[in-house]
Amino acid sequence: MVENELTNEIVLNVPLRAAKRSSAARRADTAIEVLKEYVSKNTKVEKSKIWIDNRVNELVWAQGREKIKSKISVKVIKLQDGTAEVILP
C-alpha cells in the first residue's frame, strides 16, 4: 500500500453486469476494466492511477474466468497525490 496521508474514503457497490456482455473467455478481464472505469468515474481519478489490491483481484477471479459475480463491494481510498487504492471493506 502507498504510505501517503488519506484524503477520502468511500465504499462503493460496483455492478459488474457490463462484463457479462463480453465473451465468456474474457469476463474476468473485462470485470477488472469495468471496476477501474466505475472507480474512475466516481472518484475523478485517472484509470492509470488506480491501484487494485490483490484480494479484490482474487475475489473477481474466485469463480473462474467465465463465471464472475454480478456486483462487488469495495472501499476506495483516495490519496492526496491523485491516486486511488481499491481494497475490500
C-alpha positions in Angstrom: 0.0 0.0 0.0 1.1 3.6 -0.6 2.2 5.4 2.5 0.6 8.8 2.0 -2.0 10.6 4.0 -5.6 9.8 3.4 -7.9 12.3 1.9 -11.1 10.5 1.3 -12.6 7.0 1.9 -15.8 5.7 0.3 -17.4 2.3 0.0 -18.8 1.6 -3.5 -21.0 -1.2 -4.7 -19.7 -1.9 -8.2 -22.0 -3.5 -10.7 -20.1 -5.9 -13.0 -23.1 -6.8 -15.2 -21.5 -5.0 -18.2 -18.6 -7.5 -18.0 -21.1 -10.3 -18.6 -21.8 -9.0 -22.0 -18.3 -9.8 -23.2 -17.2 -13.2 -24.3 -17.1 -15.9 -21.7 -13.3 -16.3 -22.1 -12.7 -12.6 -21.2 -15.3 -11.9 -18.5 -12.9 -11.6 -15.5 -10.5 -9.4 -17.5 -13.4 -7.2 -18.5 -14.7 -7.1 -14.9 -11.4 -5.5 -13.8 -11.7 -2.9 -16.5 -15.3 -2.2 -15.5 -14.2 -1.9 -11.9 -11.5 0.7 -12.9 -13.9 2.6 -15.0 -16.5 2.8 -12.2 -14.0 3.9 -9.6 -12.5 6.5 -12.0 -16.0 7.9 -12.8 -17.0 8.1 -9.1 -13.7 9.5 -7.7 -12.5 11.7 -10.6 -9.2 9.8 -10.7 -7.5 8.7 -14.0 -7.7 4.9 -14.7 -3.9 4.7 -14.8 -3.6 6.0 -11.2 -6.0 3.4 -9.7 -4.3 0.6 -7.7 -6.3 -2.6 -7.1 -5.5 -4.8 -4.1 -4.6 -8.4 -4.7 -7.6 -9.6 -2.6 -10.0 -7.7 -4.8 -8.5 -9.3 -7.9 -8.7 -12.7 -6.3 -12.4 -12.1 -5.4 -13.2 -11.2 -9.0 -11.3 -14.3 -10.3 -12.6 -16.6 -7.5 -15.2 -18.4 -9.5 -13.0 -18.6 -12.6 -12.6 -16.5 -15.7 -16.1 -17.2 -17.1 -18.4 -17.1 -14.1 -18.0 -13.7 -12.4 -20.1 -12.1 -9.7 -22.7 -9.6 -10.8 -21.5 -7.0 -8.2 -18.9 -6.5 -5.5 -18.5 -4.1 -2.6 -15.1 -2.3 -2.4 -13.6 0.5 -0.3 -11.8 3.2 -2.3 -9.1 5.3 -0.6 -8.3 8.5 -2.5 -4.9 9.8 -1.7 -3.5 13.4 -1.9 -1.1 12.6 -4.7 -4.0 11.9 -7.0 -4.0 8.1 -6.8 -6.8 5.8 -5.5 -6.5 2.4 -3.8 -9.3 -0.2 -4.2 -9.4 -2.6 -1.3 -12.0 -4.9 0.4 -14.0 -3.2 3.2 
